[in-house]
Structures are given as structure tokens and as C-alpha cells.
Amino acid sequence: MTKPSQQDLAQGRAYTAPGITVYYDARRCLHVANCVRGLPDVFDPARRPWIQPANAGAQAVAAVVRTCPTGALHYALHDQPNQPDQPDQETEMPQEPTTVTPTPDGPVMIRGNLVIETPGGQQREVRAALCRCGQSSNKPYCDGTHAKVGWKSTPGPL
């Protein structure tokens, strides 16, 4: 299996600490808050910067980042502290098998070895929340607009 490369997953702002770089793409965050509940010393929206990966071990931070269902958070583990461009980085492996989970009145959550067609071309991913209401300004990704417009899903399968 070909997994997404670090370049594929390194979207958004980078937060680097010894052993890890965390990437945050605010446009894809739906504020599920798994990160805040999982490691509040690392992910604290009241603090600036709000992500401080040095406040926990690299493996613990990576484990919490993997719980982000939208793909707004990603990580790269590396051996050289504060040098995220080293070739010995370890990126997240895609889940097998791929799963597709519709959220009631919300996006479709997918996990796996993904290739997503976007307006900017193909995007390799391991986790994503895709828009179902058709109103997102960040298509194909969900941006939470479904809640603002009152969109409701229909019962049953997609």
C-alpha cells in the first residue's frame, strides 16, 4: 500500500517540538475537540499558541492527533528535534479497511488510504470529513455550514 507522504499531510500551520511536528488546517476543523479532551496541556484553545506539542511526549501527541476525525490535525514524527524536514520522518499510516461513517445531520467521516478530488487537484489523506449539504465553502470538505443553514440528513443509508 502506498501511504500519503509527509508533503501530502503537512497542510496548515506547523507546531514543532522535539520528536514531532503537528500540522493544523483550521479550514477543516469542526471543533469535535478530541484533541482538547485527549491532551489539554498540548491542545488549549485559550492559550497562544493553542498547540504546544512540547508539553507531552511525541507518541502521546501523535496518538491524540489520530483521533481527529476531520483531518484538521496531522503529525510527523522525527528523530532530529526542531528539524521537521529530515528524511527520517514517520507519518500516519492509513486505516485498513477504509471506513465511511455518515454523521447524523452532518458530514461523512472517512478513514483510510484516501485520494480526494478537490478544486486544487487530488489530495492524499488518511482522515476527512466530507460535506453532504452542498453548502461548504471548502468543498469537498465540511466546514460546518450544515448547522448554520439547518440542513438535515435523511434517514437510511447514503
PyMOL commands that set and color helices and strands:
alter all, ss='L'
color gray80, all
select helices_A, chain A and resi 6-9+26-28+34-38+53-55+58-65+145-149
alter helices_A, ss='H'
color red, helices_A
select strands_A, chain A and resi 13-17+20-24+73-77+90-91+99-102+108-118+121-130
alter strands_A, ss='S'
color yellow, strands_A
deselect
rebuild
show_as cartoon
